[in-house]
Amino acid sequence: MTLVRAYIRVYGRVQGVFYRANTRNKARELGLKGYVRNLSDGSVEAVVEGDKDKVEKLLEWMRIGPPMAKVDRVIVEYQEYKGDFKDFTIKY
């Protein structure tokens, strides 16, 4: 198991379509830790920590999102794992 941290930005119609709640649910289902939040420019930001294979599964889902979303672009920056989080939450 390789532990990683990923900084993710998602662009498109990703606010007001339950993107954050569904991301949180999927991340928890995969046993990942971190957070997801809306940004003022209309994008969604997430920081995710956990097993690299599971992070990549979450990223596959995030590239599509929930039914009402329209994801245009996902930017991922892998960083050094820090173990900063106890759970996966939505930040407001």
N, C-alpha and C positions, 0 to 999 in steps of 0.2 A: 504494500500500500504506500503510495506516494502522496503526502499531504501538500496541498497547495492553497494559495490565496489568489482570488481573481477579482479584479476591479472591472465592473461591467457597466457600460452605458448603452441604453436601448432607445432608439429614435423611431418615431412614427406616431400612429394613433395608439398611445400606450397609457394615457391618463384618462380616467373616467370609464374604464372598461374592465375593472377588477383585475388589472395586471398585477398590482402589488400583492393583493390577497392570494391570487393563484400562484404567484411566484413563491410566496411564503409557504403555502401548503405543499407545493412540489418539493421545495428545499427541505422542509421538515420530513416529508415522506422519504427523501433520500438520505436523511441523517446529516445534513449540512448545517453549518452555523454562519451567522452574519446578519445582514439587513438589506432591505430594499426601501427606496423612497422616491417620491416625485421630486423633480427639480423645476425651478422656475422657468426654464426654457422649453418645458413640455416633454422633456425626456425622463427616463427612469434610470436611477443609479442603484447598483447593488454591489456589495462586497460579500464574497462567499468564501468560506474556508471549509476544507474537508478533503476527502479522498479525490484524487484527480479524475478518476473514471466517473465518479458521481457528479463532480462539478461539470464535467463535459456533458453528462446526461441532462443536467439542469440547463446548460447552455443550448442544447438541442431544442428543449422545450421553449426557452426564452426567445429563440429565433422565430417561433411561430406565435406563442402567447395564447391567451384565451380567445374564444370565438369572435368577440367584438373588436379585438385588437387588429392593427395592421402594422406589423413591424417592418420598417424600412431598412434599418441598419443596426448592427450590434458591434460594439467595440469592446474587446477583451484585452486586459493587460494582466498577465500573470506576475505575481509578486511573491516574496518570501513568506511562507506560512508563519503566522504569529501566535495563533491560538487565543485571539482576543475575545471571542464570543462564547456565550453559554448556550445560546439558542439562535433561532432565525426569527427576526422580528421586522415589523414595518416601522420605519421612523417617520415621524411627522414634523 
